Amino acid sequence: MTDDATSSDKARRDRNRRVIDITCSTHGGARGFTPLVCTKRDDLIELNPHATNGCVLIFDEAAATALFDVLGEWLG
């Protein structure tokens, strides 16, 4: 088991974290192969694609609400 797999497995058991299996259009790979670790940290939401901390996106409430609204619009 790699360190990434260990981090991903640990995140799957934490109630303030969720792992969503997604696809990376930059790095390729099989569909649904990339783990997106979503973490709630106080009043911020952190998105960590690849579970490597290579590029971490942090959303405040306004940004998270905007993303939620856009996804709702696109997905119906």
Residue frames as a rotation matrix with the C-alpha (Angstrom) as fourth column:
MET 1
0.585 0.811 0.000 0.00
0.811 -0.585 0.000 0.00
0.000 0.000 -1.000 0.00
THR 2
-0.295 -0.696 0.655 1.39
0.650 -0.648 -0.397 3.42
0.701 0.308 0.643 -0.93
ASP 3
-0.853 -0.046 -0.519 1.37
0.440 -0.599 -0.670 6.49
-0.280 -0.800 0.531 1.30
ASP 4
-0.795 0.597 -0.104 -1.33
-0.565 -0.668 0.485 8.01
0.220 0.444 0.869 -0.94
ALA 5
-0.203 0.740 -0.641 -3.54
0.028 0.659 0.752 4.96
0.979 0.135 -0.154 -0.49
THR 6
-0.475 -0.032 -0.880 -3.01
0.845 0.263 -0.465 5.10
0.246 -0.964 -0.098 3.28
SER 7
-0.954 0.118 -0.274 -3.97
-0.025 -0.946 -0.323 8.79
-0.297 -0.302 0.906 3.36
SER 8
-0.583 0.769 -0.263 -7.00
-0.574 -0.160 0.803 8.11
0.576 0.619 0.535 1.20
ASP 9
-0.222 0.484 -0.847 -8.16
0.444 0.823 0.354 5.18
0.868 -0.298 -0.398 3.39
LYS 10
-0.705 -0.102 -0.702 -7.75
0.699 -0.261 -0.665 7.29
-0.116 -0.960 0.255 6.55
ALA 11
-0.921 0.362 -0.143 -9.75
-0.379 -0.918 0.116 10.13
-0.090 0.161 0.983 4.98
ARG 12
-0.443 0.788 -0.429 -12.58
-0.192 0.384 0.903 7.72
0.876 0.482 -0.019 4.17
ARG 13
-0.138 0.363 -0.922 -13.08
0.815 0.570 0.102 7.07
0.563 -0.737 -0.375 7.93
ASP 14
-0.863 -0.226 -0.452 -12.92
0.455 -0.738 -0.498 10.69
-0.221 -0.636 0.740 9.16
ARG 15
0.060 0.998 0.026 -16.34
0.923 -0.046 -0.381 12.34
-0.379 0.047 -0.924 9.56
ASN 16
0.449 0.043 -0.892 -14.91
-0.058 -0.995 -0.078 15.74
-0.892 0.087 -0.444 8.49
ARG 17
-0.553 -0.645 -0.528 -13.46
-0.629 -0.093 0.772 14.24
-0.547 0.759 -0.354 5.31
ARG 18
0.638 0.651 0.411 -14.91
-0.120 0.612 -0.782 12.62
-0.761 0.449 0.468 2.25
VAL 19
-0.637 -0.771 -0.014 -13.14
-0.187 0.137 0.973 10.98
-0.748 0.622 -0.232 -0.67
ILE 20
0.607 0.779 -0.157 -14.78
-0.295 0.038 -0.955 11.27
-0.738 0.626 0.253 -4.07
ASP 21
-0.257 -0.678 0.689 -13.35
0.481 0.529 0.699 9.19
-0.838 0.511 0.190 -6.90
ILE 22
0.658 0.404 -0.636 -13.01
-0.238 -0.689 -0.685 11.50
-0.714 0.602 -0.357 -9.92
THR 23
0.547 -0.481 0.686 -11.15
0.828 0.433 -0.357 11.63
-0.125 0.763 0.635 -13.24
CYS 24
0.155 -0.596 -0.788 -8.11
0.086 -0.787 0.611 13.87
-0.984 -0.162 -0.071 -13.86
SER 25
0.935 0.243 0.258 -8.13
0.274 -0.035 -0.961 15.30
-0.224 0.969 -0.099 -17.39
THR 26
0.604 -0.785 -0.140 -4.53
-0.797 -0.595 -0.102 16.56
-0.003 0.173 -0.985 -17.00
HIS 27
-0.343 -0.831 0.439 -2.86
-0.850 0.473 0.232 13.37
-0.400 -0.294 -0.868 -15.84
GLY 28
-0.176 0.351 -0.920 -5.21
-0.723 0.587 0.363 10.88
0.668 0.729 0.150 -17.47
GLY 29
-0.940 -0.131 0.314 -5.66
-0.309 0.717 -0.625 7.43
-0.143 -0.685 -0.714 -16.05
ALA 30
-0.697 0.711 -0.095 -8.75
0.617 0.662 0.425 5.32
0.365 0.238 -0.900 -15.70
ARG 31
-0.185 0.747 0.639 -12.13
-0.209 -0.665 0.717 7.00
0.960 -0.001 0.279 -15.24
GLY 32
0.785 0.569 0.245 -12.81
-0.296 -0.004 0.955 7.55
0.545 -0.822 0.166 -11.52
PHE 33
0.419 -0.713 -0.562 -9.21
0.652 0.667 -0.360 6.72
0.632 -0.216 0.745 -10.58
THR 34
-0.525 -0.666 0.530 -8.23
0.174 -0.694 -0.699 10.05
0.833 -0.275 0.480 -8.94
PRO 35
-0.003 0.528 -0.849 -9.16
0.988 0.132 0.078 10.51
0.153 -0.839 -0.522 -5.26
LEU 36
-0.239 0.024 0.971 -10.47
0.002 -1.000 0.026 13.99
0.971 0.008 0.239 -4.42
VAL 37
-0.412 0.054 -0.910 -10.16
0.885 0.260 -0.385 14.44
0.216 -0.964 -0.155 -0.66
CYS 38
-0.011 0.525 0.851 -12.72
0.034 -0.851 0.525 16.97
0.999 0.035 -0.009 0.63
THR 39
-0.439 -0.260 -0.860 -12.08
0.837 0.228 -0.497 18.22
0.326 -0.938 0.118 4.16
LYS 40
0.625 0.610 0.488 -14.12
0.267 -0.754 0.600 20.55
0.733 -0.245 -0.634 6.38
ARG 41
-0.401 -0.783 -0.475 -11.74
0.845 -0.115 -0.522 22.72
0.354 -0.611 0.708 8.42
ASP 42
-0.661 0.294 -0.691 -13.71
0.352 -0.692 -0.631 25.04
-0.663 -0.660 0.354 10.71
ASP 43
0.335 0.847 -0.414 -15.52
-0.022 -0.432 -0.902 27.40
-0.942 0.311 -0.126 8.31
LEU 44
-0.107 -0.442 -0.891 -13.46
-0.934 -0.262 0.243 26.43
-0.341 0.858 -0.384 5.22
ILE 45
0.844 0.280 0.457 -13.73
-0.073 0.905 -0.419 23.59
-0.531 0.321 0.784 2.72
GLU 46
-0.112 -0.953 -0.282 -10.48
-0.765 -0.099 0.636 22.13
-0.634 0.287 -0.718 1.38
LEU 47
0.946 0.325 0.024 -10.26
-0.219 0.689 -0.691 20.13
-0.240 0.648 0.723 -1.84
ASN 48
-0.010 -0.993 0.118 -7.10
-0.710 0.090 0.699 18.06
-0.705 -0.076 -0.705 -2.32
PRO 49
0.820 0.304 -0.485 -6.99
-0.568 0.525 -0.633 16.37
0.062 0.795 0.604 -5.73
HIS 50
0.283 -0.679 -0.677 -4.80
-0.232 0.636 -0.736 13.26
0.930 0.366 0.023 -5.92
ALA 51
0.983 0.134 -0.123 -4.56
0.091 0.226 0.970 13.29
0.158 -0.965 0.210 -2.06
THR 52
0.267 -0.964 -0.023 -0.96
0.886 0.255 -0.388 14.54
0.380 0.083 0.921 -2.42
ASN 53
0.519 0.016 -0.854 -1.23
0.515 -0.803 0.299 18.16
-0.682 -0.595 -0.425 -1.19
GLY 54
-0.446 -0.708 0.547 0.32
0.857 -0.160 0.491 19.13
-0.260 0.687 0.678 -4.55
CYS 55
-0.839 0.317 0.442 -2.45
-0.069 -0.869 0.491 21.62
0.539 0.381 0.751 -5.26
VAL 56
-0.562 0.641 -0.523 -5.01
0.816 0.326 -0.477 22.28
-0.135 -0.695 -0.707 -2.53
LEU 57
-0.506 0.510 0.696 -8.10
0.150 -0.742 0.654 24.41
0.849 0.435 0.298 -3.17
ILE 58
-0.751 0.250 -0.612 -9.64
0.627 -0.023 -0.779 26.21
-0.208 -0.968 -0.140 -0.20
PHE 59
-0.339 0.761 0.554 -13.20
0.383 -0.426 0.820 27.55
0.859 0.490 -0.147 -0.34
ASP 60
-0.973 0.224 0.050 -14.71
-0.150 -0.453 -0.879 30.01
-0.174 -0.863 0.475 2.10
GLU 61
-0.370 0.905 0.208 -18.48
0.364 0.347 -0.864 29.97
-0.854 -0.244 -0.458 2.57
ALA 62
0.277 0.489 -0.827 -19.18
-0.520 -0.647 -0.557 32.35
-0.808 0.584 0.075 -0.34
ALA 63
-0.428 -0.520 -0.739 -17.02
-0.903 0.214 0.372 30.37
-0.035 0.827 -0.561 -2.77
ALA 64
-0.957 0.107 0.271 -18.47
0.064 0.985 -0.162 27.02
-0.284 -0.138 -0.949 -1.63
THR 65
-0.065 0.993 -0.099 -22.01
0.163 -0.087 -0.983 28.38
-0.984 -0.080 -0.157 -2.03
ALA 66
0.141 0.054 -0.989 -21.19
-0.846 -0.512 -0.148 29.69
-0.514 0.857 -0.027 -5.52
LEU 67
-0.804 -0.480 -0.352 -19.79
-0.591 0.712 0.380 26.29
0.068 0.513 -0.855 -6.53
PHE 68
-0.722 0.616 0.315 -22.84
0.293 0.684 -0.668 24.54
-0.627 -0.390 -0.674 -5.06
ASP 69
0.173 0.822 -0.542 -25.16
-0.236 -0.500 -0.833 26.85
-0.956 0.272 0.108 -7.03
VAL 70
-0.144 -0.312 -0.939 -23.28
-0.971 -0.138 0.195 26.31
-0.190 0.940 -0.283 -10.30
LEU 71
-0.972 -0.233 0.006 -23.25
-0.230 0.964 0.132 22.52
-0.036 0.127 -0.991 -9.87
GLY 72
-0.413 0.900 0.141 -26.96
0.282 0.274 -0.920 22.57
-0.866 -0.340 -0.367 -9.07
GLU 73
0.240 0.463 -0.853 -27.65
-0.627 -0.597 -0.500 24.62
-0.741 0.655 0.147 -12.21
TRP 74
-0.411 -0.524 -0.746 -25.56
-0.910 0.276 0.309 22.36
0.044 0.806 -0.590 -14.43
LEU 75
-0.996 -0.062 -0.065 -26.88
-0.056 0.994 -0.093 19.10
0.071 -0.089 -0.994 -13.01
GLY 76
-0.339 0.940 0.031 -30.48
-0.218 -0.110 0.970 20.23
0.915 0.322 0.242 -12.71
